Amino acid sequence: MTNSFPPLDERDRAILRLLQEDGRLANAELAQRINLSPSACLRRVKLLEDRGLISRYVMLLDEKAAGLSGTAFVLVTLDQQGRAALDAFEVAIQKHPEVTECCLLAGAADYMVRVAYADSADFERIHTEILTQLPGVVRVQSTLALRTVKRTTALPV
């Protein structure tokens, strides 16, 4: 399968960096910052979207301001690792907004789940009523974050 898109140049990379920093940046401002006409800039952004490099635009909430001052990283081990067991777990975990990220792992645990919670009672509820009740779960091991040192959604382009 050949890629029909031209390679990224420095302007494309600049567009990606600027939009990762501020997804609400108006096309005219973006064009000015990268020294392109607005129409040429818009064509480049559209091409980046068509390539799948820009997958979506979102707004990021401040967790503490939203009343979710806690973050936990939870290692989840399933009773089986077959495709059906993994699929069942992955479908079920999508239903819980408290789970902000879930990654399939290679190693001792099967998944690492990032959870946002309000307080210890809220985390206990999530642990007892959600995480341990997911299909196939035999063990959960939680680590509570004390402070976030770095967190970004931006990729190095």
Number of C-alpha atoms within 10 A of each C-alpha: 3 4 7 7 10 8 8 11 8 11 16 18 14 16 20 21 16 17 19 19 13 13 14 13 13 11 16 14 12 22 19 12 13 15 11 14 13 16 12 11 22 16 11 15 20 13 16 19 13 12 14 10 11 15 10 8 11 9 8 7 8 10 14 12 8 9 12 16 14 19 23 18 18 22 20 24 19 19 12 13 12 9 9 10 15 17 12 13 17 17 11 14 19 13 10 12 10 19 21 13 14 18 12 13 13 8 7 9 16 20 21 19 20 19 24 22 21 16 14 10 10 15 20 13 13 19 17 11 11 17 22 15 13 17 18 17 17 13 16 17 13 16 11 13 11 9 9 7 6 5 6 7 8 12 8 8 11
